[in-house]
Amino acid sequence: MKISDMYKEKKPVISFEVFPPNSAHSIETIYETVHELAKFKPDFISVTYGAGGSTRGKTVEIASLIKNKYNIESLAHLTCVGASKNEIDKIIEEYKINNIENILALRGDFPKEMSNFDKENGDFLYASDLTKYVKEKTNFSVAGAYYPETHMENNDLMDLFNLKTKVESGTDFLISQIFFDNEILYRFKEKTDKLGINIPFAAGIIPVTNAKQIKRITSLCGCSLPPKFKRILDKYEDKPEALMEAGIAYAIEQIIDLISWGIDGIHLYTMNKIDTTKKIMENIEHIREI
């Protein structure tokens, strides 16, 4: 089933994101994670892969497992930085063979070893280029990413322009980068409404369970921390168990508010943590059904 059709049938759509284990870990570690996450009956599960496609084979394997064993739709990531059309065609064919119908089209992060020459010599400069190419060649449902607080490489106006271009290229629905202040997303949505961007928006939520994690996240994506969240961090930063409880509670509060507001979907960045996901899903069990 195409995920774009899910958004026509229900609201909110609840989804998870998982990532393949790196080379130091067995693929079996993610099998157990997927098995447990499937019990919460998400509408779909997305699967990432590393910079430059470093875990692409495992991404295909995991996405296939989700779709063909658990009968849950999978959303397979597809990045295009430095890639040729031929390389993209091969990946798309792998997804087709494994009965995968949905992809998340991303530019991707530049690997540290990639030179400026390499960056400019792929066949795709932006995610919108990849989206247009995939939509012209396939029947895939294509998702895109958006940034409630603006992409780190852009200003506010340019970011909105790029998002509109991405949607006009054929994007079917959008999933956000993480954020911790719902009001920022609501203000962002007001701007996209004025631009006539009317495809489904999902909110990407991550439960912060340790101080090191939040510092890494904010440095990578540039998202801000509202005063309410800062107080939690300051109070419990050196108390791991308390911070975990507080981080999960904060994520639950965010999700409940977003669903009450009328968001089209909640995309939970699980970080492959079963217990954390379980606590969140138990607390929205009936809310997601209203």
KOLTOR-912357 format. One record per residue: x, y, z of N, C-alpha, C in turn; residue number from 1; chain. Coordinates in pm, whole numbers, plus 50000, padded with zeros to 5 digits. Example, Ala and Ser with C-alpha at 12.3 -4.5 7.8 and 13.67 -1.06 7.14 Angstrom:
BEGIN
  n.px  n.py  n.pz ca.px ca.py ca.pz  c.px  c.py  c.pz rokol dodren
 51319 49431 50780 51230 49550 50780 51320 49670 50780     1      A
 51285 49775 50708 51367 49894 50714 51290 50003 50787     2      A
end
This chain:
BEGIN
  n.px  n.py  n.pz ca.px ca.py ca.pz  c.px  c.py  c.pz rokol dodren
 50084 49880 50000 50000 50000 50000 50088 50125 50000     1      A
 50046 50226 49927 50118 50351 49928 50083 50431 50052     2      A
 50186 50482 50118 50163 50556 50241 50082 50682 50214     3      A
 50098 50740 50096 50019 50859 50062 49870 50831 50073     4      A
 49830 50706 50044 49688 50670 50054 49643 50659 50199     5      A
 49735 50622 50290 49700 50614 50431 49651 50748 50484     6      A
 49718 50853 50441 49682 50986 50489 49545 51029 50440     7      A
 49496 50967 50334 49362 50997 50286 49256 50923 50367     8      A
 49297 50817 50435 49203 50730 50504 49196 50754 50654     9      A
 49301 50807 50716 49301 50820 50862 49389 50936 50906    10      A
 49370 50974 51031 49446 51082 51092 49433 51069 51244    11      A
 49545 51063 51316 49682 51074 51265 49738 50939 51221    12      A
 49829 50945 51126 49909 50829 51089 50026 50822 51188    13      A
 50045 50705 51248 50152 50688 51346 50263 50600 51285    14      A
 50385 50651 51289 50495 50577 51226 50620 50583 51312    15      A
 50709 50488 51286 50837 50478 51357 50952 50490 51257    16      A
 51069 50526 51311 51191 50518 51231 51293 50432 51304    17      A
 51357 50342 51230 51465 50260 51283 51587 50276 51194    18      A
 51702 50237 51247 51823 50244 51166 51897 50110 51172    19      A
 51963 50072 51062 52036 49946 51060 52153 49950 51156    20      A
 52192 49834 51211 52312 49830 51294 52435 49859 51209    21      A
 52539 49915 51269 52660 49940 51192 52740 49811 51177    22      A
 52856 49823 51115 52935 49704 51081 52980 49625 51203    23      A
 52976 49689 51320 53023 49621 51441 52914 49535 51506    24      A
 52792 49541 51452 52681 49468 51513 52613 49379 51410    25      A
 52560 49270 51458 52491 49175 51372 52355 49227 51331    26      A
 52311 49188 51212 52179 49226 51163 52069 49171 51253    27      A
 52100 49062 51326 52000 49003 51414 51953 49100 51523    28      A
 52038 49197 51556 51999 49292 51661 51878 49374 51621    29      A
 51867 49405 51493 51752 49484 51446 51630 49395 51425    30      A
 51652 49265 51399 51537 49175 51383 51450 49177 51509    31      A
 51513 49168 51625 51439 49169 51751 51368 49302 51771    32      A
 51437 49411 51736 51378 49544 51751 51252 49556 51665    33      A
 51261 49517 51540 51145 49525 51450 51032 49436 51500    34      A
 51067 49317 51547 50966 49224 51599 50887 49287 51713    35      A
 50957 49354 51804 50891 49416 51919 50814 49541 51878    36      A
 50871 49622 51790 50803 49744 51746 50675 49713 51669    37      A
 50675 49601 51598 50556 49563 51521 50435 49540 51610    38      A
 50458 49505 51736 50348 49480 51830 50266 49605 51858    39      A
 50325 49723 51836 50254 49848 51863 50170 49894 51744    40      A
 50173 49815 51637 50090 49837 51519 50104 49978 51459    41      A
 50228 50017 51427 50245 50146 51357 50188 50134 51216    42      A
 50154 50247 51158 50102 50244 51021 50213 50219 50921    43      A
 50334 50266 50951 50450 50231 50869 50576 50251 50952    44      A
 50685 50192 50904 50816 50206 50968 50917 50248 50862    45      A
 50990 50354 50889 51093 50397 50795 51228 50341 50838    46      A
 51315 50322 50738 51447 50263 50762 51553 50352 50699    47      A
 51649 50397 50779 51754 50486 50730 51869 50406 50669    48      A
 51960 50479 50606 52092 50422 50580 52197 50530 50591    49      A
 52321 50486 50614 52429 50579 50648 52473 50664 50532    50      A
 52559 50761 50563 52612 50853 50463 52678 50776 50350    51      A
 52644 50817 50227 52702 50750 50112 52647 50611 50089    52      A
 52536 50578 50156 52477 50446 50137 52553 50336 50207    53      A
 52620 50368 50318 52709 50273 50382 52639 50151 50440    54      A
 52509 50161 50468 52435 50044 50517 52318 50011 50425    55      A
 52331 50045 50296 52219 50032 50204 52165 49889 50197    56      A
 52257 49791 50190 52212 49653 50181 52128 49612 50298    57      A
 52167 49655 50417 52090 49623 50537 51956 49698 50537    58      A
 51957 49819 50483 51832 49896 50474 51730 49821 50389    59      A
 51774 49771 50276 51684 49694 50189 51633 49570 50261    60      A
 51722 49500 50328 51685 49378 50400 51584 49406 50510    61      A
 51607 49512 50587 51517 49545 50698 51383 49594 50646    62      A
 51385 49680 50545 51261 49729 50487 51178 49615 50430    63      A
 51246 49518 50369 51177 49401 50315 51116 49317 50427    64      A
 51189 49300 50536 51139 49226 50652 51012 49290 50707    65      A
 51015 49421 50722 50899 49494 50775 50777 49473 50686    66      A
 50796 49484 50556 50684 49475 50462 50638 49331 50442    67      A
 50730 49240 50421 50693 49106 50375 50672 49004 50486    68      A
 50731 49028 50603 50708 48938 50715 50599 48990 50808    69      A
 50606 49121 50839 50513 49176 50937 50394 49248 50874    70      A
 50395 49258 50741 50284 49321 50669 50258 49464 50715    71      A
 50366 49533 50750 50361 49675 50783 50433 49748 50671    72      A
 50373 49856 50623 50437 49928 50515 50572 49984 50561    73      A
 50671 49977 50472 50803 50030 50503 50833 50149 50413    74      A
 50901 50245 50471 50944 50364 50399 51096 50361 50396    75      A
 51152 50332 50282 51297 50316 50270 51362 50448 50231    76      A
 51465 50486 50305 51536 50610 50273 51614 50595 50143    77      A
 51624 50706 50071 51701 50709 49948 51769 50845 49938    78      A
 51901 50846 49946 51976 50972 49936 52046 50980 49801    79      A
 52068 51104 49756 52120 51121 49619 52251 51197 49610    80      A
 52307 51243 49723 52428 51324 49716 52541 51246 49648    81      A
 52595 51304 49542 52705 51242 49468 52667 51122 49385    82      A
 52537 51089 49376 52494 50967 49307 52461 50993 49160    83      A
 52484 50890 49080 52445 50897 48939 52305 50840 48922    84      A
 52243 50869 48808 52111 50813 48780 52117 50661 48776    85      A
 52226 50608 48724 52242 50463 48717 52243 50400 48856    86      A
 52311 50464 48951 52316 50415 49088 52178 50420 49153    87      A
 52107 50529 49130 51972 50541 49185 51879 50436 49124    88      A
 51894 50412 48994 51811 50310 48926 51831 50172 48989    89      A
 51955 50140 49024 51984 50009 49083 51919 49995 49221    90      A
 51925 50103 49299 51863 50099 49432 51712 50086 49420    91      A
 51654 50162 49330 51508 50157 49309 51466 50015 49269    92      A
 51547 49953 49184 51515 49817 49140 51519 49720 49257    93      A
 51616 49737 49346 51622 49654 49467 51496 49669 49549    94      A
 51450 49792 49566 51328 49816 49643 51207 49751 49575    95      A
 51199 49763 49444 51087 49702 49371 51085 49550 49389    96      A
 51201 49488 49377 51211 49342 49390 51162 49297 49527    97      A
 51183 49382 49627 51144 49348 49764 51006 49400 49803    98      A
 50928 49437 49702 50787 49474 49725 50771 49603 49803    99      A
 50870 49689 49799 50866 49818 49869 50810 49923 49774   100      A
 50713 50000 49822 50643 50096 49737 50662 50241 49779   101      A
 50737 50262 49887 50747 50396 49944 50892 50431 49974   102      A
 50933 50553 49938 51068 50597 49971 51064 50738 50031   103      A
 51164 50767 50111 51186 50902 50161 51304 50959 50083   104      A
 51277 51056 49998 51379 51112 49910 51454 51223 49982   105      A
 51584 51206 49996 51668 51301 50068 51794 51334 49988   106      A
 51843 51455 50004 51975 51484 49946 52079 51401 50017   107      A
 52074 51403 50151 52172 51331 50230 52286 51422 50273   108      A
 52355 51380 50377 52471 51456 50426 52594 51422 50343   109      A
 52676 51519 50323 52800 51497 50249 52899 51419 50335   110      A
 52949 51306 50287 53055 51237 50362 53176 51327 50378   111      A
 53245 51314 50489 53358 51402 50518 53465 51395 50411   112      A
 53479 51277 50349 53586 51261 50252 53547 51311 50113   113      A
 53421 51356 50096 53376 51399 49964 53424 51541 49935   114      A
 53489 51560 49822 53540 51692 49784 53428 51775 49722   115      A
 53454 51906 49706 53356 51993 49640 53331 51949 49498   116      A
 53435 51896 49432 53418 51846 49296 53318 51731 49294   117      A
 53332 51638 49389 53241 51524 49396 53098 51569 49421   118      A
 53082 51670 49508 52949 51718 49543 52875 51771 49420   119      A
 52949 51830 49329 52889 51895 49214 52875 51804 49093   120      A
 52926 51680 49103 52928 51596 48985 52836 51474 48992   121      A
 52748 51468 49091 52641 51370 49087 52534 51420 48992   122      A
 52437 51336 48964 52328 51376 48875 52217 51451 48948   123      A
 52227 51461 49079 52121 51524 49157 52183 51622 49257   124      A
 52141 51747 49250 52191 51845 49345 52104 51852 49470   125      A
 51973 51832 49453 51880 51849 49562 51781 51733 49570   126      A
 51716 51722 49687 51615 51619 49704 51501 51636 49604   127      A
 51471 51759 49566 51364 51783 49469 51398 51722 49333   128      A
 51527 51723 49298 51570 51659 49172 51546 51509 49178   129      A
 51580 51449 49292 51560 51305 49310 51412 51272 49308   130      A
 51331 51351 49376 51187 51328 49381 51128 51329 49240   131      A
 51162 51429 49164 51109 51441 49027 51150 51321 48943   132      A
 51274 51277 48957 51324 51164 48880 51249 51036 48916   133      A
 51232 51011 49044 51164 50890 49090 51018 50890 49047   134      A
 50951 51004 49059 50809 51012 49022 50788 50994 48872   135      A
 50883 51039 48793 50872 51024 48648 50893 50880 48604   136      A
 50974 50803 48681 51012 50669 48639 50935 50557 48707   137      A
 50870 50588 48821 50812 50481 48900 50673 50518 48951   138      A
 50613 50423 49020 50484 50444 49086 50500 50463 49235   139      A
 50621 50484 49283 50648 50495 49426 50572 50614 49487   140      A
 50533 50596 49611 50490 50709 49692 50618 50769 49750   141      A
 50634 50900 49737 50760 50964 49776 50735 51066 49888   142      A
 50807 51047 49997 50802 51141 50109 50920 51236 50101   143      A
 50907 51350 50167 51016 51445 50175 51033 51493 50318   144      A
 51145 51558 50345 51172 51611 50478 51146 51761 50481   145      A
 51106 51811 50600 51096 51955 50618 51153 51993 50754   146      A
 51185 52120 50767 51257 52169 50884 51179 52284 50948   147      A
 51106 52257 51057 51028 52362 51121 51110 52483 51163   148      A
 51240 52462 51192 51326 52572 51236 51427 52614 51130   149      A
 51403 52575 51006 51486 52611 50892 51612 52524 50884   150      A
 51639 52476 50762 51759 52396 50738 51882 52480 50769   151      A
 51983 52417 50827 52103 52489 50872 52177 52559 50757   152      A
 52156 52514 50632 52227 52574 50520 52147 52687 50455   153      A
 52024 52713 50503 51938 52811 50440 51890 52916 50538   154      A
 51830 53021 50483 51754 53115 50565 51606 53077 50554   155      A
 51523 53144 50630 51382 53109 50639 51312 53115 50503   156      A
 51333 53221 50428 51267 53239 50300 51312 53134 50199   157      A
 51442 53110 50191 51495 53012 50097 51447 52872 50132   158      A
 51436 52843 50260 51391 52711 50302 51247 52685 50257   159      A
 51162 52785 50272 51023 52771 50229 51014 52757 50077   160      A
 51097 52833 50006 51100 52823 49859 51142 52683 49817   161      A
 51246 52629 49883 51293 52495 49849 51188 52389 49880   162      A
 51115 52408 49989 51010 52313 50025 50900 52313 49920   163      A
 50860 52430 49876 50756 52438 49773 50803 52371 49643   164      A
 50930 52392 49609 50987 52327 49491 50984 52175 49506   165      A
 51017 52128 49624 51016 51984 49653 50875 51926 49636   166      A
 50777 51998 49687 50638 51951 49676 50593 51953 49530   167      A
 50627 52058 49458 50588 52067 49317 50659 51962 49232   168      A
 50769 51907 49282 50841 51801 49210 50774 51665 49225   169      A
 50674 51657 49314 50599 51532 49326 50594 51471 49464   170      A
 50644 51539 49565 50640 51486 49702 50496 51463 49746   171      A
 50469 51346 49803 50333 51309 49842 50300 51346 49986   172      A
 50398 51341 50075 50377 51380 50214 50512 51417 50274   173      A
 50509 51485 50388 50630 51540 50447 50648 51495 50591   174      A
 50773 51471 50629 50808 51433 50766 50911 51533 50818   175      A
 50890 51581 50939 50977 51687 50990 51106 51635 51052   176      A
 51205 51722 51050 51321 51708 51136 51272 51728 51279   177      A
 51348 51681 51375 51303 51691 51513 51294 51836 51560   178      A
 51207 51859 51656 51190 51990 51718 51134 51965 51857   179      A
 51147 52064 51945 51103 52046 52083 51000 52150 52127   180      A
 50964 52238 52036 50865 52341 52067 50754 52333 51962   181      A
 50637 52285 52001 50528 52269 51906 50485 52400 51842   182      A
 50496 52510 51916 50454 52638 51862 50535 52676 51739   183      A
 50661 52633 51734 50744 52659 51616 50684 52590 51495   184      A
 50641 52466 51512 50579 52394 51400 50448 52459 51359   185      A
 50368 52502 51455 50240 52564 51421 50260 52692 51341   186      A
 50359 52772 51379 50387 52894 51303 50440 52861 51164   187      A
 50522 52756 51156 50574 52712 51027 50459 52668 50936   188      A
 50364 52596 50992 50251 52546 50913 50164 52661 50862   189      A
 50153 52767 50936 50080 52885 50889 50144 52941 50762   190      A
 50276 52941 50760 50349 52991 50643 50328 52900 50522   191      A
 50335 52769 50544 50318 52677 50430 50175 52680 50378   192      A
 50079 52701 50466 49940 52714 50422 49925 52833 50327   193      A
 49990 52943 50360 49983 53063 50275 50048 53039 50140   194      A
 50146 52947 50136 50213 52915 50010 50138 52811 49928   195      A
 50028 52762 49984 49949 52662 49912 50007 52522 49917   196      A
 50089 52495 50017 50144 52360 50035 50044 52282 50119   197      A
 49969 52196 50055 49857 52132 50124 49864 51979 50126   198      A
 49985 51925 50118 49999 51780 50132 50013 51747 50280   199      A
 49999 51619 50320 50008 51584 50464 50144 51614 50525   200      A
 50139 51664 50650 50259 51692 50729 50262 51598 50849   201      A
 50373 51530 50869 50395 51451 50990 50500 51521 51076   202      A
 50483 51511 51207 50577 51572 51301 50674 51467 51351   203      A
 50803 51493 51336 50906 51401 51384 50941 51428 51529   204      A
 50920 51328 51614 50941 51344 51758 51046 51244 51807   205      A
 51139 51294 51889 51238 51204 51949 51233 51221 52101   206      A
 51218 51112 52175 51226 51120 52321 51372 51129 52364   207      A
 51406 51236 52433 51543 51254 52480 51562 51178 52610   208      A
 51655 51083 52610 51672 50997 52727 51808 51011 52794   209      A
 51897 51093 52737 52023 51121 52807 52080 51254 52758   210      A
 52160 51316 52843 52212 51450 52816 52305 51452 52695   211      A
 52386 51349 52680 52479 51342 52568 52402 51341 52435   212      A
 52290 51272 52435 52208 51262 52315 52157 51400 52272   213      A
 52105 51477 52366 52048 51607 52330 52154 51702 52280   214      A
 52274 51697 52337 52382 51784 52292 52423 51750 52149   215      A
 52427 51621 52119 52463 51579 51983 52355 51619 51883   216      A
 52229 51602 51922 52117 51633 51833 52115 51782 51798   217      A
 52126 51866 51899 52119 52010 51873 52237 52059 51791   218      A
 52353 51995 51806 52470 52036 51728 52456 51993 51582   219      A
 52388 51882 51558 52374 51830 51422 52266 51902 51342   220      A
 52152 51929 51407 52039 51983 51330 52003 52126 51365   221      A
 52064 52180 51469 52041 52320 51500 51906 52352 51561   222      A
 51835 52252 51612 51704 52279 51673 51723 52344 51809   223      A
 51629 52429 51844 51640 52504 51969 51572 52429 52083   224      A
 51608 52467 52203 51548 52408 52322 51464 52514 52393   225      A
 51334 52494 52406 51251 52592 52475 51282 52595 52624   226      A
 51251 52705 52692 51281 52716 52836 51230 52598 52918   227      A
 51112 52550 52886 51055 52437 52960 51146 52315 52953   228      A
 51200 52289 52834 51286 52173 52816 51422 52196 52882   229      A
 51471 52320 52873 51600 52351 52936 51594 52330 53087   230      A
 51480 52364 53147 51467 52344 53291 51474 52196 53327   231      A
 51415 52113 53244 51420 51968 53265 51564 51920 53255   232      A
 51634 51967 53153 51772 51925 53131 51862 51970 53246   233      A
 51844 52093 53287 51926 52145 53397 51901 52069 53527   234      A
 51776 52032 53550 51738 51967 53675 51788 51822 53681   235      A
 51782 51752 53566 51805 51607 53569 51925 51560 53488   236      A
 52007 51654 53439 52118 51617 53350 52209 51512 53413   237      A
 52233 51522 53542 52324 51428 53609 52250 51313 53679   238      A
 52123 51298 53646 52042 51191 53704 51978 51113 53589   239      A
 52052 51017 53532 52010 50949 53408 51869 50891 53412   240      A
 51833 50823 53519 51701 50761 53525 51590 50865 53529   241      A
 51613 50972 53603 51514 51079 53611 51502 51151 53477   242      A
 51615 51174 53409 51612 51240 53279 51539 51154 53177   243      A
 51557 51024 53184 51486 50935 53092 51335 50948 53113   244      A
 51291 50944 53238 51149 50957 53267 51095 51091 53217   245      A
 51171 51198 53245 51128 51332 53206 51125 51347 53053   246      A
 51226 51289 52986 51233 51298 52840 51117 51227 52773   247      A
 51081 51111 52825 50968 51036 52771 50837 51113 52795   248      A
 50823 51167 52916 50703 51244 52950 50689 51366 52860   249      A
 50802 51432 52832 50799 51550 52746 50756 51513 52604   250      A
 50808 51402 52553 50770 51357 52419 50622 51322 52412   251      A
 50571 51257 52516 50428 51223 52520 50343 51349 52519   252      A
 50384 51448 52597 50310 51575 52601 50310 51642 52464   253      A
 50426 51641 52398 50434 51697 52262 50336 51627 52169   254      A
 50337 51495 52172 50254 51416 52080 50106 51442 52105   255      A
 50064 51443 52230 49923 51467 52263 49879 51604 52213   256      A
 49963 51703 52234 49930 51839 52189 49921 51845 52036   257      A
 50014 51779 51966 50014 51779 51820 49890 51710 51764   258      A
 49852 51599 51824 49733 51529 51778 49608 51612 51805   259      A
 49603 51678 51921 49490 51764 51953 49480 51881 51854   260      A
 49594 51931 51813 49599 52042 51717 49551 51999 51579   261      A
 49570 51872 51546 49525 51821 51417 49634 51784 51321   262      A
 49754 51754 51371 49864 51713 51283 49827 51587 51207   263      A
 49874 51575 51084 49839 51460 51000 49905 51331 51046   264      A
 50025 51343 51102 50096 51222 51142 50199 51249 51249   265      A
 50231 51144 51325 50339 51147 51424 50443 51045 51381   266      A
 50565 51091 51362 50675 51003 51321 50773 50997 51436   267      A
 50779 50883 51502 50860 50867 51622 50998 50814 51587   268      A
 51101 50894 51615 51238 50849 51596 51274 50760 51715   269      A
 51262 50630 51697 51272 50535 51809 51414 50516 51860   270      A
 51514 50547 51779 51654 50519 51812 51672 50371 51845   271      A
 51583 50288 51791 51585 50142 51812 51566 50104 51959   272      A
 51503 50192 52038 51481 50166 52180 51338 50118 52203   273      A
 51326 49990 52234 51195 49928 52247 51120 49978 52370   274      A
 51186 49981 52485 51119 50019 52609 51066 50162 52604   275      A
 51146 50252 52549 51104 50391 52538 50981 50403 52449   276      A
 50986 50336 52336 50872 50338 52243 50749 50280 52308   277      A
 50765 50173 52383 50653 50107 52450 50582 50204 52545   278      A
 50659 50276 52625 50600 50369 52721 50521 50480 52651   279      A
 50574 50527 52542 50505 50633 52468 50376 50580 52407   280      A
 50383 50464 52344 50265 50410 52276 50156 50373 52376   281      A
 50193 50326 52492 50094 50294 52595 50019 50419 52640   282      A
 50087 50532 52637 50026 50656 52684 49943 50728 52579   283      A
 49948 50682 52453 49863 50743 52351 49772 50637 52286   284      A
 49757 50525 52354 49682 50412 52298 49543 50452 52250   285      A
 49471 50526 52330 49334 50564 52293 49330 50696 52218   286      A
 49426 50783 52246 49431 50913 52177 49451 50893 52028   287      A
 49533 50796 51989 49561 50776 51844 49439 50724 51771   288      A
 49338 50673 51844 49221 50613 51781 49105 50710 51765   289      A
 49116 50827 51827 49004 50922 51822 48999 50992 51686   290      A
end
